[in-house]
Amino acid sequence: MGYEYLIASLPELKVTDNAPMTMEALETLLDEHMREKDKEQLILLNRHARQGACDFVNDWLDFNKDLNNILTAEVCRKHGLDVSKNITGELPDDIEPEIKAVSKIANLYDRERQIDTLRFIWLEERTRNTTFDLENVLAYYLMNQMLCRWSTLTNERGEQVFRAIVADMKKAGNL
């Protein structure tokens, strides 16, 4: 038995919309309706942990690692920096042109927005053939989390975060 009633009761999410609920409200709802063993997957997802994680969580973590590595490598190449010092693991062999195109967006706010659009697309494609199972619940959680994050972001805030990341990299000796 899946999560038919839970998923059917959730508002539809679109990457261009505002989050229909806060993360606190969603977490309360999920806590009330998810099976205990499935709640563990949500915890692993939030902790970015692989030990004991289901295929969906591992695939999501792999997708994000590859996405971040590709984008980081493109920025490093643009600025003449050592790619190997700034990525985790190896770069994937097959890099989609959409991801490379995102790295060329000059406006940081627009670039970050497009990165989340790629994440949204991945989640939608991943759950296209499932309807009422744990993967759909986890994907919904991640999508709502992204939309909630966007409700607090502005161009100025994005610039501040970026500058903080660059400063941290300089302190660590990676720049």
N, CA and C atoms as a LAMMPS dump frame, in Angstrom:
ITEM: TIMESTEP
0
ITEM: NUMBER OF ATOMS
525
ITEM: BOX BOUNDS ff ff ff
-5.0000000000000000e+02 5.0000000000000000e+02
-5.0000000000000000e+02 5.0000000000000000e+02
-5.0000000000000000e+02 5.0000000000000000e+02
ITEM: ATOMS id mol type element x y z
1 1 1 N 0.842 -1.176 0
2 1 2 C 0 0 0
3 1 3 C 0.889 1.242 0
4 2 1 N 0.535 2.209 -0.809
5 2 2 C 1.339 3.403 -0.968
6 2 3 C 0.792 4.588 -0.197
7 3 1 N 1.035 5.734 -0.747
8 3 2 C 0.651 6.992 -0.11
9 3 3 C -0.416 7.718 -0.933
10 4 1 N -1.408 6.976 -1.376
11 4 2 C -2.447 7.534 -2.233
12 4 3 C -3.123 8.75 -1.61
13 5 1 N -3.593 8.616 -0.382
14 5 2 C -4.343 9.7 0.255
15 5 3 C -3.446 10.898 0.554
16 6 1 N -2.262 10.629 0.999
17 6 2 C -1.33 11.713 1.297
18 6 3 C -1.004 12.514 0.036
19 7 1 N -0.585 11.824 -1.003
20 7 2 C -0.167 12.502 -2.226
21 7 3 C -1.345 13.195 -2.905
22 8 1 N -2.503 12.551 -2.895
23 8 2 C -3.685 13.162 -3.51
24 8 3 C -4.1 14.438 -2.778
25 9 1 N -3.749 14.557 -1.51
26 9 2 C -4.155 15.736 -0.733
27 9 3 C -3.173 16.902 -0.869
28 10 1 N -2.009 16.659 -1.445
29 10 2 C -0.988 17.699 -1.556
30 10 3 C -1.228 18.583 -2.781
31 11 1 N -1.032 19.89 -2.644
32 11 2 C -1.168 20.776 -3.799
33 11 3 C -0.075 20.494 -4.829
34 12 1 N -0.391 20.726 -6.081
35 12 2 C 0.582 20.536 -7.15
36 12 3 C 1.702 21.566 -7.018
37 13 1 N 2.902 21.151 -7.378
38 13 2 C 4.056 22.041 -7.314
39 13 3 C 4.566 22.313 -8.718
40 14 1 N 4.864 23.582 -8.977
41 14 2 C 5.489 23.986 -10.235
42 14 3 C 6.701 24.846 -9.887
43 15 1 N 7.747 24.705 -10.652
44 15 2 C 8.996 25.393 -10.366
45 15 3 C 8.827 26.909 -10.364
46 16 1 N 7.83 27.412 -11.031
47 16 2 C 7.621 28.86 -11.106
48 16 3 C 6.695 29.385 -10.015
49 17 1 N 6.133 28.495 -9.208
50 17 2 C 5.188 28.9 -8.164
51 17 3 C 5.877 29.15 -6.834
52 18 1 N 5.132 29.735 -5.922
53 18 2 C 5.571 29.833 -4.538
54 18 3 C 5.247 28.52 -3.836
55 19 1 N 5.952 28.244 -2.775
56 19 2 C 5.69 27.031 -1.994
57 19 3 C 4.282 27.115 -1.414
58 20 1 N 3.5 26.049 -1.542
59 20 2 C 2.141 26.081 -1.016
60 20 3 C 2.076 25.94 0.501
61 21 1 N 3.184 25.487 1.112
62 21 2 C 3.226 25.343 2.567
63 21 3 C 4.653 25.456 3.052
64 22 1 N 4.794 25.787 4.311
65 22 2 C 6.126 25.861 4.9
66 22 3 C 6.686 24.457 5.05
67 23 1 N 7.986 24.373 5.21
68 23 2 C 8.594 23.07 5.438
69 23 3 C 8.137 22.488 6.764
70 24 1 N 7.935 23.328 7.751
71 24 2 C 7.457 22.845 9.051
72 24 3 C 6.088 22.191 8.904
73 25 1 N 5.204 22.832 8.14
74 25 2 C 3.863 22.266 7.937
75 25 3 C 3.948 20.945 7.174
76 26 1 N 4.798 20.893 6.147
77 26 2 C 4.952 19.66 5.381
78 26 3 C 5.559 18.562 6.239
79 27 1 N 6.565 18.893 7.022
80 27 2 C 7.193 17.885 7.882
81 27 3 C 6.211 17.34 8.906
82 28 1 N 5.35 18.183 9.443
83 28 2 C 4.317 17.724 10.382
84 28 3 C 3.365 16.772 9.687
85 29 1 N 2.935 17.142 8.496
86 29 2 C 2.021 16.292 7.73
87 29 3 C 2.656 14.943 7.423
88 30 1 N 3.908 14.966 6.991
89 30 2 C 4.597 13.715 6.672
90 30 3 C 4.819 12.872 7.919
91 31 1 N 5.128 13.514 9.023
92 31 2 C 5.32 12.779 10.271
93 31 3 C 4.048 12.042 10.678
94 32 1 N 2.917 12.642 10.407
95 32 2 C 1.63 12.036 10.763
96 32 3 C 1.244 10.893 9.835
97 33 1 N 1.715 10.931 8.581
98 33 2 C 1.207 9.99 7.584
99 33 3 C 2.22 9.002 7.025
100 34 1 N 3.487 9.197 7.293
101 34 2 C 4.479 8.274 6.737
102 34 3 C 4.736 7.108 7.678
103 35 1 N 5.041 5.968 7.068
104 35 2 C 5.444 4.799 7.845
105 35 3 C 6.821 5.065 8.453
106 36 1 N 7.08 4.492 9.607
107 36 2 C 8.337 4.728 10.332
108 36 3 C 9.556 4.412 9.48
109 37 1 N 9.545 3.298 8.765
110 37 2 C 10.722 2.938 7.959
111 37 3 C 10.941 3.93 6.823
112 38 1 N 9.868 4.555 6.336
113 38 2 C 10.005 5.555 5.288
114 38 3 C 10.473 6.898 5.848
115 39 1 N 10.118 7.169 7.087
116 39 2 C 10.614 8.397 7.727
117 39 3 C 12.136 8.361 7.826
118 40 1 N 12.679 7.17 7.981
119 40 2 C 14.133 7.026 8.035
120 40 3 C 14.778 7.505 6.736
121 41 1 N 14.121 7.253 5.606
122 41 2 C 14.65 7.695 4.321
123 41 3 C 14.645 9.221 4.226
124 42 1 N 13.632 9.833 4.792
125 42 2 C 13.56 11.292 4.811
126 42 3 C 14.702 11.865 5.653
127 43 1 N 15 11.218 6.752
128 43 2 C 16.117 11.646 7.606
129 43 3 C 17.437 11.5 6.848
130 44 1 N 17.619 10.368 6.177
131 44 2 C 18.845 10.154 5.402
132 44 3 C 18.965 11.182 4.28
133 45 1 N 17.858 11.499 3.655
134 45 2 C 17.839 12.5 2.596
135 45 3 C 18.302 13.857 3.129
136 46 1 N 17.781 14.25 4.272
137 46 2 C 18.155 15.527 4.872
138 46 3 C 19.6 15.56 5.333
139 47 1 N 20.111 14.429 5.737
140 47 2 C 21.501 14.359 6.211
141 47 3 C 22.497 14.084 5.095
142 48 1 N 21.982 13.882 3.886
143 48 2 C 22.825 13.533 2.736
144 48 3 C 23.613 12.266 3.03
145 49 1 N 22.95 11.327 3.698
146 49 2 C 23.6 10.084 4.114
147 49 3 C 23.249 8.953 3.148
148 50 1 N 24.214 8.117 2.867
149 50 2 C 24.003 7.005 1.951
150 50 3 C 23.791 5.668 2.661
151 51 1 N 24.379 5.524 3.819
152 51 2 C 24.277 4.261 4.551
153 51 3 C 22.818 3.952 4.871
154 52 1 N 22.289 2.913 4.256
155 52 2 C 20.904 2.51 4.489
156 52 3 C 19.886 3.245 3.637
157 53 1 N 20.361 4.107 2.749
158 53 2 C 19.444 4.892 1.921
159 53 3 C 18.893 4.057 0.767
160 54 1 N 17.672 4.383 0.373
161 54 2 C 17.042 3.718 -0.769
162 54 3 C 17.662 4.232 -2.07
163 55 1 N 17.33 3.582 -3.178
164 55 2 C 17.893 3.975 -4.473
165 55 3 C 17.586 5.431 -4.81
166 56 1 N 16.38 5.883 -4.506
167 56 2 C 16.008 7.26 -4.817
168 56 3 C 16.941 8.248 -4.12
169 57 1 N 17.168 8.07 -2.842
170 57 2 C 18.035 8.974 -2.079
171 57 3 C 19.45 8.942 -2.647
172 58 1 N 19.968 7.756 -2.904
173 58 2 C 21.318 7.651 -3.468
174 58 3 C 21.401 8.29 -4.848
175 59 1 N 20.396 8.07 -5.673
176 59 2 C 20.399 8.662 -7.01
177 59 3 C 20.305 10.189 -6.939
178 60 1 N 19.509 10.706 -6.002
179 60 2 C 19.394 12.152 -5.815
180 60 3 C 20.737 12.744 -5.38
181 61 1 N 21.385 12.08 -4.441
182 61 2 C 22.687 12.556 -3.973
183 61 3 C 23.716 12.509 -5.101
184 62 1 N 23.693 11.448 -5.912
185 62 2 C 24.602 11.348 -7.057
186 62 3 C 24.328 12.457 -8.069
187 63 1 N 23.05 12.69 -8.366
188 63 2 C 22.689 13.738 -9.32
189 63 3 C 23.214 15.094 -8.859
190 64 1 N 22.993 15.417 -7.6
191 64 2 C 23.434 16.71 -7.076
192 64 3 C 24.956 16.823 -7.042
193 65 1 N 25.628 15.747 -6.686
194 65 2 C 27.094 15.767 -6.684
195 65 3 C 27.61 16.017 -8.099
196 66 1 N 27.068 15.298 -9.071
197 66 2 C 27.491 15.481 -10.453
198 66 3 C 27.17 16.894 -10.947
199 67 1 N 25.975 17.368 -10.646
200 67 2 C 25.574 18.712 -11.051
201 67 3 C 26.519 19.757 -10.463
202 68 1 N 26.761 19.661 -9.179
203 68 2 C 27.664 20.611 -8.516
204 68 3 C 29.085 20.511 -9.046
205 69 1 N 29.551 19.292 -9.294
206 69 2 C 30.897 19.117 -9.84
207 69 3 C 31.027 19.746 -11.225
208 70 1 N 30.04 19.535 -12.066
209 70 2 C 30.081 20.083 -13.428
210 70 3 C 30.1 21.603 -13.38
211 71 1 N 29.215 22.168 -12.582
212 71 2 C 29.145 23.624 -12.487
213 71 3 C 30.421 24.206 -11.889
214 72 1 N 30.942 23.538 -10.877
215 72 2 C 32.194 23.984 -10.263
216 72 3 C 33.344 23.899 -11.255
217 73 1 N 33.405 22.806 -12.004
218 73 2 C 34.48 22.641 -12.991
219 73 3 C 34.417 23.728 -14.052
220 74 1 N 33.222 24.063 -14.498
221 74 2 C 33.078 25.116 -15.508
222 74 3 C 33.566 26.46 -14.968
223 75 1 N 33.228 26.776 -13.733
224 75 2 C 33.678 28.035 -13.123
225 75 3 C 35.195 28.017 -12.946
226 76 1 N 35.738 26.882 -12.509
227 76 2 C 37.194 26.774 -12.334
228 76 3 C 37.912 26.981 -13.661
229 77 1 N 37.421 26.353 -14.704
230 77 2 C 38.053 26.504 -16.02
231 77 3 C 38.002 27.958 -16.482
232 78 1 N 36.869 28.59 -16.262
233 78 2 C 36.686 29.987 -16.679
234 78 3 C 37.7 30.904 -15.986
235 79 1 N 38.021 30.578 -14.731
236 79 2 C 38.911 31.434 -13.947
237 79 3 C 40.326 30.875 -13.807
238 80 1 N 40.636 29.814 -14.561
239 80 2 C 41.978 29.253 -14.545
240 80 3 C 42.348 28.568 -13.239
241 81 1 N 41.377 27.997 -12.56
242 81 2 C 41.632 27.319 -11.285
243 81 3 C 41.751 25.813 -11.488
244 82 1 N 42.371 25.146 -10.547
245 82 2 C 42.547 23.699 -10.593
246 82 3 C 41.215 23.014 -10.291
247 83 1 N 40.672 22.345 -11.286
248 83 2 C 39.379 21.668 -11.143
249 83 3 C 39.446 20.581 -10.084
250 84 1 N 40.512 19.792 -10.083
251 84 2 C 40.605 18.637 -9.177
252 84 3 C 40.567 19.019 -7.703
253 85 1 N 40.994 20.236 -7.373
254 85 2 C 40.982 20.672 -5.972
255 85 3 C 39.601 21.143 -5.519
256 86 1 N 38.695 21.338 -6.465
257 86 2 C 37.425 21.955 -6.129
258 86 3 C 36.204 21.089 -6.388
259 87 1 N 36.421 19.843 -6.801
260 87 2 C 35.288 18.948 -7.003
261 87 3 C 35.403 17.751 -6.077
262 88 1 N 34.288 17.058 -5.93
263 88 2 C 34.239 15.851 -5.111
264 88 3 C 34.166 14.658 -6.041
265 89 1 N 35.156 13.786 -5.989
266 89 2 C 35.147 12.608 -6.854
267 89 3 C 35.534 12.969 -8.275
268 90 1 N 34.872 12.32 -9.214
269 90 2 C 35.173 12.487 -10.635
270 90 3 C 34.023 13.195 -11.345
271 91 1 N 34.365 13.838 -12.443
272 91 2 C 33.33 14.416 -13.282
273 91 3 C 32.669 13.316 -14.1
274 92 1 N 31.357 13.401 -14.294
275 92 2 C 30.698 12.392 -15.132
276 92 3 C 31.16 12.516 -16.579
277 93 1 N 31.113 11.41 -17.308
278 93 2 C 31.55 11.409 -18.705
279 93 3 C 30.56 12.127 -19.615
280 94 1 N 29.28 11.918 -19.365
281 94 2 C 28.25 12.494 -20.234
282 94 3 C 27.614 13.719 -19.563
283 95 1 N 28.019 14.884 -20.032
284 95 2 C 27.527 16.128 -19.451
285 95 3 C 26.479 16.715 -20.394
286 96 1 N 25.286 16.907 -19.859
287 96 2 C 24.203 17.433 -20.677
288 96 3 C 24.462 18.904 -21.008
289 97 1 N 24.149 19.31 -22.236
290 97 2 C 24.388 20.702 -22.64
291 97 3 C 23.617 21.711 -21.783
292 98 1 N 22.461 21.297 -21.258
293 98 2 C 21.673 22.197 -20.413
294 98 3 C 22.45 22.599 -19.161
295 99 1 N 23.214 21.653 -18.619
296 99 2 C 23.985 21.936 -17.404
297 99 3 C 25.142 22.877 -17.733
298 100 1 N 25.819 22.619 -18.838
299 100 2 C 26.914 23.518 -19.231
300 100 3 C 26.383 24.92 -19.497
301 101 1 N 25.211 25.003 -20.096
302 101 2 C 24.618 26.309 -20.399
303 101 3 C 24.323 27.093 -19.124
304 102 1 N 23.915 26.399 -18.078
305 102 2 C 23.617 27.068 -16.806
306 102 3 C 24.861 27.739 -16.25
307 103 1 N 26 27.101 -16.391
308 103 2 C 27.229 27.669 -15.832
309 103 3 C 27.623 28.974 -16.508
310 104 1 N 27.075 29.241 -17.666
311 104 2 C 27.416 30.458 -18.403
312 104 3 C 26.48 31.624 -18.093
313 105 1 N 25.451 31.405 -17.289
314 105 2 C 24.53 32.477 -16.919
315 105 3 C 25.255 33.42 -15.969
316 106 1 N 25.374 34.666 -16.347
317 106 2 C 26.16 35.632 -15.572
318 106 3 C 25.476 36.039 -14.273
319 107 1 N 24.186 36.257 -14.306
320 107 2 C 23.461 36.693 -13.117
321 107 3 C 23.329 35.523 -12.143
322 108 1 N 23.898 35.685 -10.953
323 108 2 C 23.937 34.577 -9.983
324 108 3 C 22.542 34.12 -9.566
325 109 1 N 21.641 35.055 -9.389
326 109 2 C 20.263 34.715 -9.009
327 109 3 C 19.62 33.872 -10.105
328 110 1 N 19.752 34.305 -11.352
329 110 2 C 19.168 33.568 -12.477
330 110 3 C 19.824 32.199 -12.635
331 111 1 N 21.141 32.146 -12.409
332 111 2 C 21.848 30.868 -12.523
333 111 3 C 21.334 29.881 -11.475
334 112 1 N 21.221 30.347 -10.235
335 112 2 C 20.747 29.472 -9.162
336 112 3 C 19.314 29.02 -9.427
337 113 1 N 18.511 29.912 -9.94
338 113 2 C 17.125 29.57 -10.271
339 113 3 C 17.093 28.472 -11.343
340 114 1 N 17.966 28.597 -12.332
341 114 2 C 18.009 27.595 -13.395
342 114 3 C 18.546 26.259 -12.88
343 115 1 N 19.471 26.289 -11.939
344 115 2 C 19.977 25.049 -11.341
345 115 3 C 18.833 24.313 -10.646
346 116 1 N 18.019 25.045 -9.898
347 116 2 C 16.873 24.401 -9.244
348 116 3 C 15.85 23.917 -10.26
349 117 1 N 15.738 24.594 -11.381
350 117 2 C 14.849 24.11 -12.444
351 117 3 C 15.337 22.765 -12.96
352 118 1 N 16.65 22.613 -13.125
353 118 2 C 17.208 21.321 -13.535
354 118 3 C 16.911 20.245 -12.493
355 119 1 N 17.011 20.616 -11.223
356 119 2 C 16.69 19.663 -10.15
357 119 3 C 15.218 19.265 -10.196
358 120 1 N 14.367 20.243 -10.399
359 120 2 C 12.931 19.995 -10.489
360 120 3 C 12.631 19.02 -11.628
361 121 1 N 13.252 19.285 -12.784
362 121 2 C 13.049 18.422 -13.955
363 121 3 C 13.508 17.002 -13.634
364 122 1 N 14.654 16.866 -12.982
365 122 2 C 15.155 15.534 -12.626
366 122 3 C 14.147 14.817 -11.747
367 123 1 N 13.625 15.507 -10.743
368 123 2 C 12.661 14.903 -9.826
369 123 3 C 11.38 14.508 -10.552
370 124 1 N 10.91 15.369 -11.439
371 124 2 C 9.69 15.053 -12.196
372 124 3 C 9.901 13.845 -13.095
373 125 1 N 11.048 13.804 -13.777
374 125 2 C 11.333 12.66 -14.649
375 125 3 C 11.512 11.382 -13.847
376 126 1 N 12.164 11.484 -12.712
377 126 2 C 12.415 10.31 -11.876
378 126 3 C 11.119 9.695 -11.359
379 127 1 N 10.128 10.527 -11.088
380 127 2 C 8.872 10.023 -10.506
381 127 3 C 7.748 9.915 -11.535
382 128 1 N 8.062 10.105 -12.794
383 128 2 C 7.041 10.064 -13.84
384 128 3 C 6.299 8.724 -13.881
385 129 1 N 6.992 7.639 -13.654
386 129 2 C 6.377 6.313 -13.761
387 129 3 C 5.916 5.744 -12.42
388 130 1 N 5.993 6.531 -11.373
389 130 2 C 5.467 6.124 -10.074
390 130 3 C 4.391 7.134 -9.697
391 131 1 N 3.485 6.73 -8.863
392 131 2 C 2.394 7.646 -8.554
393 131 3 C 2.221 7.895 -7.068
394 132 1 N 2.134 6.858 -6.294
395 132 2 C 1.781 7.037 -4.89
396 132 3 C 2.756 6.341 -3.951
397 133 1 N 4.023 6.354 -4.284
398 133 2 C 4.961 5.644 -3.419
399 133 3 C 5.932 6.604 -2.737
400 134 1 N 6.875 6.034 -2.029
401 134 2 C 7.829 6.813 -1.251
402 134 3 C 8.606 7.8 -2.118
403 135 1 N 8.989 7.395 -3.32
404 135 2 C 9.733 8.302 -4.2
405 135 3 C 8.955 9.594 -4.45
406 136 1 N 7.645 9.475 -4.641
407 136 2 C 6.82 10.66 -4.877
408 136 3 C 6.793 11.557 -3.651
409 137 1 N 6.734 10.963 -2.485
410 137 2 C 6.723 11.74 -1.249
411 137 3 C 8.057 12.465 -1.087
412 138 1 N 9.154 11.765 -1.305
413 138 2 C 10.471 12.372 -1.163
414 138 3 C 10.702 13.464 -2.21
415 139 1 N 10.264 13.216 -3.437
416 139 2 C 10.401 14.228 -4.49
417 139 3 C 9.581 15.469 -4.14
418 140 1 N 8.379 15.278 -3.65
419 140 2 C 7.537 16.405 -3.262
420 140 3 C 8.227 17.217 -2.165
421 141 1 N 8.773 16.517 -1.204
422 141 2 C 9.484 17.165 -0.106
423 141 3 C 10.616 18.049 -0.645
424 142 1 N 11.423 17.494 -1.549
425 142 2 C 12.548 18.234 -2.114
426 142 3 C 12.085 19.434 -2.937
427 143 1 N 11.037 19.242 -3.724
428 143 2 C 10.509 20.344 -4.535
429 143 3 C 9.972 21.472 -3.649
430 144 1 N 9.224 21.111 -2.628
431 144 2 C 8.685 22.13 -1.726
432 144 3 C 9.825 22.852 -1.003
433 145 1 N 10.856 22.105 -0.661
434 145 2 C 12.02 22.696 0.001
435 145 3 C 12.673 23.751 -0.896
436 146 1 N 12.8 23.442 -2.183
437 146 2 C 13.374 24.412 -3.111
438 146 3 C 12.497 25.657 -3.215
439 147 1 N 11.194 25.443 -3.321
440 147 2 C 10.275 26.578 -3.443
441 147 3 C 10.29 27.439 -2.182
442 148 1 N 10.394 26.815 -1.028
443 148 2 C 10.489 27.579 0.221
444 148 3 C 11.761 28.405 0.246
445 149 1 N 12.837 27.834 -0.217
446 149 2 C 14.115 28.551 -0.253
447 149 3 C 14.008 29.777 -1.145
448 150 1 N 13.324 29.647 -2.263
449 150 2 C 13.195 30.77 -3.183
450 150 3 C 12.359 31.897 -2.603
451 151 1 N 11.479 31.579 -1.698
452 151 2 C 10.663 32.65 -1.105
453 151 3 C 11.512 33.589 -0.243
454 152 1 N 12.701 33.146 0.145
455 152 2 C 13.572 33.973 0.986
456 152 3 C 14.734 34.585 0.214
457 153 1 N 14.9 34.207 -1.051
458 153 2 C 16.06 34.666 -1.811
459 153 3 C 15.753 35.89 -2.659
460 154 1 N 16.759 36.717 -2.774
461 154 2 C 16.734 37.863 -3.676
462 154 3 C 18.076 37.9 -4.39
463 155 1 N 18.183 38.735 -5.382
464 155 2 C 19.471 38.912 -6.058
465 155 3 C 20.562 39.279 -5.06
466 156 1 N 20.234 40.196 -4.159
467 156 2 C 21.214 40.67 -3.184
468 156 3 C 21.635 39.55 -2.236
469 157 1 N 20.678 38.779 -1.766
470 157 2 C 20.984 37.67 -0.85
471 157 3 C 21.834 36.621 -1.559
472 158 1 N 21.517 36.338 -2.804
473 158 2 C 22.312 35.389 -3.585
474 158 3 C 23.743 35.848 -3.753
475 159 1 N 23.919 37.121 -3.981
476 159 2 C 25.264 37.68 -4.115
477 159 3 C 26.04 37.531 -2.807
478 160 1 N 25.371 37.763 -1.678
479 160 2 C 26.019 37.62 -0.372
480 160 3 C 26.469 36.183 -0.138
481 161 1 N 25.609 35.234 -0.453
482 161 2 C 25.937 33.819 -0.26
483 161 3 C 27.119 33.436 -1.146
484 162 1 N 27.078 33.874 -2.396
485 162 2 C 28.174 33.57 -3.315
486 162 3 C 29.499 34.127 -2.805
487 163 1 N 29.486 35.364 -2.384
488 163 2 C 30.712 35.991 -1.882
489 163 3 C 31.237 35.257 -0.642
490 164 1 N 30.33 34.778 0.213
491 164 2 C 30.733 34.02 1.405
492 164 3 C 31.389 32.703 1.007
493 165 1 N 30.859 32.049 -0.011
494 165 2 C 31.43 30.784 -0.485
495 165 3 C 32.832 31.022 -1.042
496 166 1 N 32.983 32.062 -1.85
497 166 2 C 34.293 32.387 -2.416
498 166 3 C 35.289 32.698 -1.301
499 167 1 N 34.858 33.46 -0.306
500 167 2 C 35.747 33.782 0.821
501 167 3 C 36.171 32.523 1.561
502 168 1 N 35.242 31.59 1.766
503 168 2 C 35.575 30.33 2.432
504 168 3 C 36.578 29.518 1.611
505 169 1 N 36.388 29.51 0.281
506 169 2 C 37.309 28.775 -0.567
507 169 3 C 38.71 29.398 -0.516
508 170 1 N 38.774 30.727 -0.462
509 170 2 C 40.069 31.386 -0.369
510 170 3 C 40.767 31.052 0.94
511 171 1 N 40.007 31.024 2.032
512 171 2 C 40.585 30.674 3.342
513 171 3 C 41.112 29.245 3.346
514 172 1 N 40.407 28.363 2.644
515 172 2 C 40.817 26.958 2.622
516 172 3 C 41.978 26.727 1.645
517 173 1 N 42.335 27.753 0.909
518 173 2 C 43.441 27.616 -0.015
519 173 3 C 43.061 27.017 -1.351
520 174 1 N 41.775 26.944 -1.66
521 174 2 C 41.332 26.368 -2.933
522 174 3 C 41.237 27.39 -4.04
523 175 1 N 41.453 28.661 -3.714
524 175 2 C 41.419 29.71 -4.756
525 175 3 C 42.722 30.464 -4.757
